[in-house]
Amino acid sequence: MVGLAANASARGKQELRCALGVLSRSLAGLTVYHYGVMSALALFGVGLGMFIAPNNSATIAAAPGTRTGEAGGMLNLMRALGCAIGIATASVTFSWRRTCLPETGIRP
């Protein structure tokens, strides 16, 4: 998916692809049941694949030519920081939900 998005971003219209990727990621949280969750995660993956390549390309292109190395490093740093904060937040939320909301059906 990422390769397909990278080839498409080379032809232009990166803003449209970024918007479609963000939209498909936002629609992924609307379901409750197992098959719905599986299809939402698939939609999330497609949206993520459509968003990352054009977003990275647009970010690096916005930097001056002499600073593309620093822009790439900052992009990777922010991605790693976002992943770390996201995983920590999800872990704390899941732990809190297990202890404070036992009626949700999640058993420790």
Secondary structure, DSSP 8 states (H G I E B T S, - for coil): -HHHHHHHHHTS-HHHHHHHHHHHHHGGGS--SHHHHHHHHHHHHHHHHHHHHHHHHHHHHHS-GGGHHHHHHHHHHHHHHHHHHHHHHHHHHHHHHHHH-GGGS---
